[in-house]
Amino acid sequence: MPIKYDEIMSLKSEGDVFHWSERESILYALGVGFGRDPMNEAELPFVYEKDLNPQNVRTVPTMATVVAWGQRTMAKSGINYLMVVHGEQRLTVHKPLPPVATIIADEKVIGAYDKGAGKGAVILTEKNIRLKDTGEKLCTLVSTTFARGDGGFGGPSEGAPAPHTMPERKPDATYEAATHQDQAFLYALSGDRNPLHRDPAIAKMAGFPRPIIHGLCSYGTACRAIITNMLGHDAAKIKAFDVRFSAPVFPGETLLVDVWKDGNVISYRARLKEREIVVLNNGRCVVA
C-alpha cells in the first residue's frame, strides 16, 4: 500500500502507559556495555542497586529510546518495512530518567519527505515522554525512518532537519568502545526483538553474512564512551544526544569514538577498529 501523505501526517498514538523498574535500567546499561569490569567502581551505580535500594541506580540517557517500546504509531503508515532503515535519532533530555518510573508517551508523525520514485522517503516521528503521576516532562525523541521503497508518493521533497555539522579539524580525542559477540542478545531484552540481530538465517535474507547489532545499541555504546571518558560518569550532564546512522556494526567489533569539544557541545562520530568505515556520524551531545 503506497504512502498517502495526508493520512501518514495524521498518525499518532497518545496516552500510552509504560513502566520500568531498576531491573530494566540495569539491563539496558548492561546491553550497551556498562559493568564489564566488576572492579570498576565508577560504573557500579549503573548496574548495581547498592543496599538493595532501586533509587541508587543511575540511568543511561539513551535508555529513553526503549522505555516506550511498542507504540504502534507507524503501523498504518503504508511503508514497506522490508526496505526500512533507521536514519537518525535525536534525544532531548528535560529531566534525567529515574531508575523506576511509570510514564505516559505521546507519539506522532511530524514530517514525511518524498525523495522521488526509486529514491525513498524520509519520515519523522516525535515522541514526548512524561511522568504519569506528575505530568513532568522527561524527554523528547525525534526518530527519522528512511523508507527505501516508498519514494514517489507526492509529498514535499524539502524541509527535513539538517544533520549536525561536524568540525573540520582533527578529533580532540578518540575513545575505544568494544562490543561483545553476545551483545545483540542482551540488548534485545530491552525491547527490540527484531530477529535480524539474532537469527543468522534472517540476517542472510537481509543481505548480511551474520546478524548485526541494533543501531540504537551502537548509539548507546557511543553514549557510554562519552559518559565514561568525558563526563566523569555523570550521565545526568547530558541534555541532548543526536546521531545519524551510516553503517551496520557486527557483534564483537570495536567502535572508535572520535570527539570534538566546543563549549557545551561535544561532536562525535564512530568508526570501526576492524574495518575502515564510519558507522555513526553527525553526532551531537549537549552537556550541562
C-alpha positions in Angstrom: 0.0 0.0 0.0 1.6 3.3 -1.1 2.0 6.2 1.3 -0.8 8.7 1.4 0.6 12.0 2.6 -2.4 13.3 4.5 -3.0 10.0 6.2 0.6 9.5 7.3 0.8 13.0 8.7 -2.3 12.3 10.8 -0.9 9.2 12.5 -0.4 9.5 16.3 -0.6 7.5 19.4 -1.5 9.3 22.7 -1.7 8.4 26.3 0.2 5.1 26.2 1.3 4.0 29.7 4.6 2.2 30.3 6.5 1.2 33.4 10.1 0.2 34.2 12.0 -0.7 37.3 15.6 -0.7 38.3 15.8 -4.1 36.6 15.2 -2.6 33.2 17.5 0.3 33.9 20.3 -2.1 34.8 19.5 -4.4 31.9 19.8 -1.5 29.4 23.1 -0.4 30.9 24.5 -3.9 30.6 23.2 -4.0 27.0 25.3 -1.0 26.0 28.4 -2.3 27.7 28.5 -1.0 31.3 29.6 -3.3 34.1 32.1 -5.5 32.1 34.8 -4.9 34.7 33.3 -5.8 38.2 36.1 -3.9 39.8 35.3 -0.6 38.1 33.6 1.2 41.0 32.7 4.2 38.8 30.4 2.0 36.7 28.8 0.1 39.5 25.9 2.6 40.0 24.7 1.8 36.5 24.5 -1.9 37.1 24.1 -2.4 40.9 21.3 -1.4 43.3 23.6 -0.8 46.3 21.9 -1.6 49.6 19.0 -3.1 47.7 17.8 0.4 47.1 16.4 0.9 43.5 17.0 4.6 43.8 20.7 4.1 44.0 20.8 3.0 40.3 21.9 5.6 37.7 20.3 5.6 34.3 21.8 6.0 30.9 20.1 8.9 29.0 19.8 6.8 25.7 17.6 4.4 27.6 14.9 6.8 26.6 14.8 5.2 23.2 13.5 1.9 24.6 11.3 2.8 27.6 8.2 3.2 25.5 9.0 0.4 23.1 6.0 -0.9 21.2 4.0 2.2 20.3 2.2 1.5 17.0 2.1 5.0 15.5 3.5 3.8 12.2 1.6 0.6 11.9 -0.8 2.1 9.4 1.8 4.2 7.5 1.7 2.0 4.4 5.5 1.8 4.2 7.4 -1.3 3.1 9.1 -2.4 6.3 11.4 -4.8 4.5 13.1 -1.7 3.0 13.2 0.4 6.1 16.3 1.6 8.0 16.7 3.9 11.0 18.2 7.1 9.6 18.7 9.4 12.6 17.9 9.6 16.3 17.6 12.8 18.3 17.1 12.9 22.1 16.4 16.0 24.2 16.6 15.4 28.0 14.4 17.6 30.1 15.0 15.7 33.3 17.2 12.6 33.9 15.3 9.3 33.7 14.6 7.9 37.1 15.6 4.3 37.7 12.0 3.4 38.4 9.0 5.1 36.7 5.6 4.9 35.2 5.3 7.1 32.2 2.9 8.3 29.6 4.1 8.5 26.0 2.6 10.5 23.1 3.9 10.0 19.6 3.0 11.5 16.3 4.3 11.8 12.7 5.8 15.3 12.2 7.2 15.0 8.7 7.1 12.9 5.5 9.5 13.8 2.7 9.5 12.4 -0.8 12.9 11.8 -2.3 11.4 10.6 -5.6 10.4 7.3 -7.2 13.2 4.8 -6.5 14.9 7.1 -4.1 12.8 6.5 -1.0 11.0 8.6 1.6 12.1 10.1 4.9 9.6 10.0 7.8 10.0 11.8 11.1 8.2 10.8 14.3 8.2 12.7 17.6 7.7 11.1 21.0 7.2 13.0 24.2 7.6 11.1 27.5 6.3 12.4 30.8 5.8 11.0 34.3 2.3 9.6 34.9 1.9 10.9 38.4 3.0 14.4 38.0 2.9 15.1 34.2 6.5 16.3 34.4 8.2 16.1 31.1 11.2 13.7 30.9 12.4 13.7 27.3 11.6 14.3 23.7 12.7 11.8 21.0 12.7 12.5 17.2 13.3 9.5 15.1 14.0 9.5 11.3 12.9 6.5 9.3 14.3 6.1 5.8 11.8 4.1 3.8 13.9 3.0 0.8 11.0 1.5 -1.1 8.4 4.3 -0.7 9.5 7.3 -2.8 7.2 8.9 -5.3 4.2 9.4 -3.2 3.9 13.1 -3.9 4.9 14.6 -0.6 7.3 17.6 -0.1 10.9 16.9 -1.0 12.5 19.5 1.2 12.2 20.5 4.8 13.7 17.6 6.8 16.0 18.7 9.6 19.7 19.0 8.6 22.2 16.8 10.4 24.7 18.3 12.9 27.7 19.8 11.1 30.9 18.2 12.1 34.1 20.2 12.9 36.7 20.2 10.1 39.7 19.9 12.4 41.1 16.6 13.6 39.4 15.0 16.6 40.3 16.3 20.0 40.3 12.6 21.3 39.4 9.1 20.3 38.0 6.5 22.7 37.6 2.8 22.2 34.2 1.2 23.0 34.2 -2.6 22.4 31.1 -4.6 21.7 30.8 -8.3 22.6 29.7 -11.3 20.4 26.6 -11.8 22.5 25.7 -8.1 22.9 22.7 -8.1 20.5 21.1 -10.9 22.5 21.4 -8.9 25.7 20.3 -5.6 24.2 17.2 -7.2 22.6 15.8 -7.8 26.1 15.4 -4.0 26.4 12.6 -4.2 23.7 13.8 -4.6 20.1 13.3 -8.4 19.4 13.9 -8.0 15.6 15.4 -11.4 14.5 17.7 -9.6 12.2 20.0 -9.1 15.2 20.0 -12.7 16.4 19.0 -15.1 13.7 21.7 -16.0 11.1 19.1 -17.1 8.6 17.2 -13.9 8.8 20.4 -11.8 8.6 21.4 -13.7 5.4 17.9 -13.0 3.9 18.5 -9.3 4.6 21.9 -9.4 2.8 24.2 -9.7 5.8 26.7 -12.5 6.4 25.7 -12.7 10.1 23.4 -10.8 12.5 24.2 -7.1 13.1 23.9 -5.1 16.3 20.9 -2.8 16.7 21.7 0.7 15.5 20.4 2.0 18.8 22.7 -0.3 20.7 25.7 1.3 18.8 24.2 4.7 19.7 24.0 3.7 23.4 27.6 2.3 23.2 28.8 5.7 21.9 27.0 7.4 24.7 28.7 5.1 27.2 32.1 6.1 25.7 31.3 9.8 26.3 29.9 9.3 29.8 32.9 7.3 31.0 35.7 9.2 29.2 34.4 12.8 29.2 31.8 13.3 31.9 33.4 11.5 34.9 30.5 9.0 34.8 28.0 11.8 35.4 25.3 10.8 32.9 22.9 13.5 34.2 25.1 16.1 32.5 23.7 15.1 29.1 20.9 17.3 27.8 20.8 16.1 24.2 22.2 13.2 22.3 21.8 13.0 18.5 23.2 10.8 15.7 22.9 9.8 12.1 23.3 6.0 11.4 25.6 5.4 8.5 26.6 1.6 8.5 25.9 -1.5 10.5 28.1 -3.0 13.2 28.7 -6.7 13.7 28.8 -8.0 17.3 32.4 -8.2 18.6 33.6 -5.1 16.6 35.1 -2.1 18.4 33.8 1.4 18.0 36.5 4.2 17.8 34.5 7.2 19.0 36.1 10.5 17.7 35.1 13.5 19.7 35.4 17.3 19.4 34.5 19.6 22.3 33.3 23.2 21.6 31.9 24.8 24.7 29.0 22.7 25.9 28.7 20.8 22.6 30.5 17.5 22.0 30.5 16.5 18.4 31.2 12.8 17.8 31.3 10.0 15.2 32.2 6.3 15.4 34.4 4.3 13.2 35.3 0.6 13.4 38.7 -0.6 14.6 38.4 -3.7 12.5 37.1 -2.1 9.3 37.8 1.4 7.9 34.1 2.5 7.9 32.1 5.2 9.8 29.1 3.7 11.4 27.7 6.7 13.4 28.1 10.2 12.0 27.0 13.8 12.7 26.8 13.1 16.4 25.9 15.9 18.8 26.0 15.7 22.6 24.9 18.8 24.6 26.1 18.8 28.2 25.2 20.9 31.2 
